[in-house]
Amino acid sequence: MTLPKLCVPLSLLALALVAASPALRAVDAPANPLPHFETKDGRHAFIVDGAPFLMLGGQCNNSSAWPAALPGVWSAVERMGANTLEAPVYWEQFEPDQGHYDTTIVDTLVRQAREHRVRLVLLWFGTWKNGSSHYVPMWVKNNPAICPKIIGKNGMAVDSPSPHSAAGLEADSRAFAALMRHLKVADSAHTVILVQVENESGAWNSIRDYSPAAQALFEKPVPKVLMEALGLAGKAGADWAGAFGPNADEYFHAWSVGRYVGQVAAAGKAEYALPMYTNAALRDPINPGPAGTYESGGPTDNVLSIWKAAAPELDALSPDIYLSDSIKYRKVLDLYSRPDNPLLVPENGGSPAFARMFLAALGKGAVGWAPFGIDRGSDGYVPMVGSKPDEDPLAAVSLNYHLVGPIAREVARLNFEGRLQALAEDPSEHTKTLAFGRWQAGVTFGVPAFGFDREPKGNLDADGRVVVGQLGENEFLVTGHACRVDFRVADPGSKTQREYLRVEEGTYVNGAFRASRIWNGDQTDWGLNFGPAPVILRVKLGTY
């Protein structure tokens, strides 16, 4: 695709904006390594500033990226202890007139993120937002030929955009490329570390587009690259119905939407190769129901391999999890945690039930996690999705981030190396054993008390959580909430016993652990007991 030049060279415009803004210019430090993903032995790391990074995120409400609403956003970010804000960029604001780009909101986000010392994930609300095209500019809305609606099987138009519009793809790609080109000049410090391309793309109320143009493509042979990716080269030449039978409609739409989103991403990466992902509105991971009962065409768990073939430009396909049932939540983590897909959970509900699952995600190797709707609106209190009206929606997330935040870099590194385990308390299982070679860490959830005859028996609201990382053969990093951790020799036949040689409480400063005190006596004789206050321990073990 050939993208038209901007009416004003964007590089010159961006340079002018940077020169005019002392706040932007002052913090544009010398270029550091571009953020990216790395994969090793089926595990993934999100590399920021040259080292593994754990994204402790928060996503603001849909209409909160406007300057008037940002004070409430930053207040929430600070209270949470988040290190990253996810904020939308609205196509309708960014390109109010065709070919004319307004970067003021993007520049405001970048400048204020730097002032608050947090990173940014920008969410491109382009052709798709939750299955619809409500964020396209007015000049697109007034010209339905650019972004036509799909046609349902009954011949009626559906409020979801068709992925078969060359004009829509070109317009979206051109605008997204302009955004990335501007960021390359205006954000050499990499305040923006990641970009989401579209939002929950797909269709509601129709499995696919049944317009004449779409039907003609449906009756053509399935693209060779997809057949090879799915191991179906022997069926080469078959049309969609012949290749996929009853799944043909859904697979066709997934391929079509994936190709569209992938090409938008490619246009942006050609300008500035920040890592990119797209997000999925999920189907039920255990009892999904038939196609058409969930958003069709997006990267749901049953079409991830199709999306991987359709959009190789995307670094991750990420689940938006609003399933409060812990069994279903964990199943989603299993489905999206793949050797070819970094686990990133960019949206979650806001109740404590979701906050606890941050640890479950971390235990599956997640590189980032964020609840949705963290801020208060101008019309008063706006609760996070999934929270109760009288519930403090940030308290449970804040507990996570203040627990893990001081050791986030170490946690990310250990996770990438396969030397970290994290747990969220399961209401039906209050004890767990974590294996670390010659050692085991026995975890018991519940309010701890002195004495092994008074083991914790689980927390009333099942809010226990724990993180254990192995620093060396006999050395561990441990933190937790409402639980007890006690190490033991793994070999049940061994006559040797565990001894706590040294247990230090402290934190990391510039990558080095600094101890503030040594635990001993009552603090170690009954295991390592974690209450409500965040505590970080470095533990050295021996035997006798």
N, C-alpha and C positions, 0 to 999 in steps of 0.2 A: 504494500500500500504506500502510495506517495502522499505525504502529508503537506498541505499548503503552508507557505511561510506566513508568519504572523504579520499583521499590519505594521506593528512596531517590533523591531528585533528584540526578542524577549531577553536575550543576554544583556543588551544595553539597558533595558528597563530595570532588570534585576540589579545591575551594578549601580544604577542611579538610586534605587531604593536603599541599597546597602550603604551607599555613601551618605545618603540623607538621614540615616538612622544611626546615631551614635551607639545605641544599645545593641543593635545588630553588629556594627562594625567592631565594637570593643571586644566582643567575646568570640569572634571568628578566629580561633587559634589556628596555628599551622595544621594542615590537613593530617588527620589520623587515619588509620585503616578503615576502609569502608565496612560497615556492618554486613554480615553474611552468615549463612548457616554452614556448619561442618558436620560431617557424618563419619562415624568410626565404629566398626563392629555392630552396626545396626542401631547405634545410639546417636543422638543429635545434640549439637550445641549451637546456641545463638551467640555469635561472636560480635561483641561491641567493644570498641577501644582495644581491640587485639586480644581479648580474653573472653571466656564464657560468661554470659550475662543471664541473670534470671529476671524476667520481666514481672514485676509486682505492679500490676496495672489497675486502672479504673477507667471505665468508659462513661463519658458524660451523656446526658440526655440528648435526643436527636437535634433539638433546637438550641443547644447551649454553647455552640462554638462561636456565637456572635459576641463581640466585645462586651455588650451590656450584661451578658449572663456569666462571663468568665470569672468574676470575683467569687461567686458561689462555687464554681468548679474548683478553683485553686484552694479554697478553704477546705473542701472535701478531700482533695489530694493530700494536703498537708496533714489533716487529721488522721487519714488512713495510714500514712507512712508509705504511700506508693512511690515508686521510682519512675513511673511511666503513666502518661495520660493518653488515652485513645480519644480522638476528637474528629468529627466529620469535616470534610471539605465538600461543599455543596456545588454541584455543577451549575445550578441556576444562579448562584452568587458569583462563582468564579468566571463564568462566561455569559454575562447578562445580555450582551449583543454578540452576534456571530463574529468570531475572530478578534474580539476585544476582551482582554483578560484582566480581572481585578484581583490582585494578590494581597490586598490589605489585610484580610482576615487570616490568611496563611502566615503573613509576616507577623501579625499580632500574636498568633499562637506560638510561633517560634521564639519571638522575643520574650514573651511572658514565661514560657517553659524554661528558658535559660535563667530568667530572674528567679524562678522557683526551684532551679537546679533539678529538674526532672526531664526525662526524655519524652518524645512524642511518637505516637503511631497515628498516622493520618488515614482516615477512612474515606475513600472516594465514593461518594453517593452520586453515581453517574446514571447509566441506563437503568440499573436495578437498585431498588431499595425495598427489601422485604417483598420481593416478587412483583412490584409495581414500578412505574416510571414517573413517580411524582416529583422527583428532584431534577428532571431535565429542565433546561431554560425555557422561558416563555416562547422564544422564537422556534423552539422545537415543538412545544405543545401546540403552537398555532399552525404547524405544518406536519400533519399526521403521517405524511409519506416518509418523513425522516425516522420516526420512531413509531411504527404502526403497532396496534394491539394484535395479539394473537387471536385467531379464530377458533372457537371451540368446535367440537365434533358436531354440535347441533347448528353450526353456521352462525352463531352469535359471537360478537366480539367479547373478549374477556379482558379485565383490567390488569393485564400483564404484557410486557413488551415482547415483540417477536425477535428471536435471535437471527432472523433471516433478512435483515435490512442492511444492505451494504452502506446506505447513506447514514444510518444510525451508527453503525460500527465506525465509519470514517469520522463522524463528528465527535463521538465519544473518545476515540483514540487520539484525535488531534488535541482535544482539550486536556486529556490526561497527560499526553506528551508535553504540553505547555507547562503543566503543573510541575512535572519532574524536571524539566529544563530550568525552571525558575529555582527549584530547591537546590539544584546542583551549584548554582552561583550564590544563592543567598544563605545557604546552610552548610558551608564547608566544615563546620564543627560537628556535623552529624547529630544535631539535636533530634532530628527525625531519623529514627532507626529502622522503621518498618512501615510499609504502606499496604492497606487493604484495598483490593480492586473490586469495586461494586459491593453490594451488601445483600446477602441472602438471595442471590439470583435464582430465577426459576419462575414457575407459574402456579398460581392457585386456580382452582375451579376448571382446570383442563390439564390433561396429561401432557399434551403438546400442542403445537400450532398445526391446525388442519387447513390452513389457507392453501390456495392452488400452488403457490410458490413452494410452500413447505411440503405439500404432498408430492410434488415432482421430485424433490430431493429424497423423500422417503422411499420412493420407488426405484431410486438409483442404487447401484452396488454400494455396500458399506465401504468407507475408505480403507484402503489397504493397511495404512499405519495402525488403525484401530484393530483390525483383525489380527495383525501380527502381535500387537501388544497384549491381546487377550488369548493368544495361543490358538487362534482359529484360522490360521493361514490356509488350512485345507478347505475352508468354506469361501475362499476368495471368489468374488464375483456375485455372491448372493446379495439380494436386496435386504433391507432391514427386517421385513417380515420373515423372509426365508432364513435369515441368520439367527434371529432372536425370538421368533414365535410370539408368545403372549407378552414378552417383555419389550417388544420392538418399539412401541410408542414411547415408553419411558426412556429407553436407552438412546433412541434417536434424539429426544429432547435434551438429555444430559450431554450428549456429544455436541449438539448445536450450541447450547448455552456455554459449555466449556470452551469451545473454539472461539466464540465471541469474546468471552472474558479473557481468555489467553492472549488473543490478539491485541486487546486493549493494554494488557500488562506488557506485552512485547514492545508496543509503541512507547510506553513509558520507560522501560528498561533501556531502550536504545538511546534515550537521552541521559538517564541517570540510573545506574544499576543497583539501587537499594533493593534489599530483599522484599518480596511481595507474597501475599497470601490472599485467599478469599474464604468467606465463611459460609456455613451451611445452617439452614433451618432444618432441624432433625426430624426424622421419623422415629417412631418408637423402636428402640434397638432390640427389643425382645418380641413384641407383638406388633409389627409395623402396620399390618392391614394392607389392603390392596392399593396399587398406584391410584392417585387421585384423592386419597384421604390425607395426604401430606403434600408439601410443596414439591412439585415435580421439576426435574431439570437441574437442580442444584447438586452440590457434592454430598448427597446423602450416602450412608455407609455402603449401600448396594451398588453404587456406581463410581466409587473412588478410583478404580482402575481405568474406567472410561475417562474420567476427568484428568487423570495423570497423563493419558495419551493425548487428550485434547488440548491441554494447557500446560505443557512442560515448562513454560515461563514462570509459573507460580511455584514458589518454594514450599508452600504448605497449603493443605486443605484443612480447614479448622472448624470444629464444632461449636455452635452456640448452644450451651446446655441450660435448658430451663426445666429439666426433669429432676424434681427434688427427691425422688425415690433413689436411695443410695445404690441399690442393685442395678437399676437402669443407668445411673450416672457412671458407675464403674464399667458397665458394658460399653458405653460410648467411648470411654478412655481406651478400652481394649481395641475397639474397632478403628480408632483414628491414630493409635500409636503403632506405627508401622516402620519397618526398615527404610521405606522410601518416603516417609512422611513425618516430619518433626511434629510432636504433639504441642500444639498451641491452643489454649482455650480462651478466646478473646471476649466472650460474653458468657456471663452466668447470671442466674437470679440473685436476689439480694438478701434472702433470709439466712439465718445462721446455718440452716441445713446445707445450703450451697457453700457457705464460707468454710465449713469443715472439710468439704471435698477438695479444697485447695491442696491439702496434704495428700489426698489420694492421687490427684493429678501429678503432684511432685514425685510421688512414689512410682509413677509410670514414666518418669523422665520428662515431664512437661518443661518447656523452655519459657513459658509465660502463661499468665492467668489474669483475668480481670472480671469484676462484676459490672453489670450495666446500670446506668442511671444513678450515679453517685451523688449528684448535686441537687440543691434545692432550687426550685423555680421562682420567678419573680412574683408569682401569685401565691407564694407560701410554700409549705413543705410538700415536696414531691417524693413519695416513697419509692425505693428501689423495687424493681419487679420481683415479686415473690415475697416481699416483706409484709408484715402486718402493720396496720395503721399506727398502733401504739408502740412499735418496736424501733429501737435505734438501729438503723440499717447498716451503719458503718462499724459498729463495735466489734462484731465478730470478724470482719475482714481486717480491721485494725489490729486485732490480736495476732492474726497470721503474719501480717507484714512487720509488726514490731518484734515478733518472734524470730522471723527468718531474715528480715532486712539487714541486720548488722553482719550476717554471714552469707549474704546472697551470692557473692562472687565465689566463695568456697563451695557453697551448695551447688551452684551451676557447674563448677569444675569437677567436683566429685561425682555428680550425676552423669556427666559426659564420660567419665572414666569408669563408670559402673561400680562405684564404691559408696553409693548413698542409698538409703532406704528411708521412706517416709510413710507414715500411717495416719489415717483418720479413724477415729473410734467407730467400730461397727456396733450398733445397738444390741446385736445378738451375740457378740463375741468380745469379751472384755480383756482377753489376754492374747498375746501374740509373741512368737519367737522369730527373731531376725537372725539370719545366718551370715557370719563374716569369717569364713575360713576356720581357723582354730578356735574362734570365739562365737558365742551366741549372746544376743541381747534379748533378755526377757522383758517384755513390755506388759504392764498391767495398768489398765485405765481405771480411774476413779480417784477420789480425794485421798491422798496418801496419809499414812499415820505411822508412827514408830512401831517396829515389830513386824516380823514376817508372819506372825499368827494373825495379823490384822491387814492382810493384803487388800488393796483397793478392789471393789466389786463393781466397778463401772460407774459412770457419771449419769445422773438423772436425765440430763438432756443430751447424753452421748456426744459431748463436745471435746473429748480428749484428742490430743494430737502429739505426734512425736517425729523428730528427725534425727537420724543417726548416720554419720558419715565416717568412713574409715580413713584416717590420715596416714597410718602406717600399719605394720603387722599387728602391733600391740597398742595403737594409739587411736582415739576416736574423738569426734566432735559430736556433741549431744545437746539437743534442746527439746523442750516439750511443754505441754500444758495439761494439768490434771491427770498426771500419770506417774508411774514409777518405772525406772529402767534399771535393770540389774544384769551385769555381765556374768557369764559363766564359761567354763571350758566346754567346748563343743563335744569332745569325745566322752560319751557316757561311761566308758570303761576306764578312763584315766583316773589315777590316784592323786593327781595334782589338783590344787584348788586355786581359784582366782584370788588375786590380791590387788587392791587399788593402790598402786605405787604413788600416784599423785592425781588429784582432781582439782583443776583450776577453774575458777569462774572468771570470765573476762569477755573481751570482744576483739574484733579485728580492726586495726588501724593501718591504713595503707598497705594492706595485704599481710600484715604480721599480727599474730595473736599477742595481746597484752593482758596479763592476768591482773585482776584486782584483789583477789583473795584466794586462799586454798581451802577446799572443803576437807573435813576430816571428822572423826568422831560420829556424833549423831547424824551428820549430813551424808555419811557414806556407809555406816554400819548396817543400815536398813535399805540399802540400795540408793539410787539417785532419785530423789523425790522432787517433782516439779509441780508447783502450785499455780496461782493465777498470774504471777509476775513473770515476764520473759527473762529467762536465764540461759546463758551459753556456757557450756562446760567443755574443757579439753581434758580427756581422761587417758591416763597411762596405766596399762595393766601389766601384771606380772603373775607368777605362780609360786606356790610353796608346797 
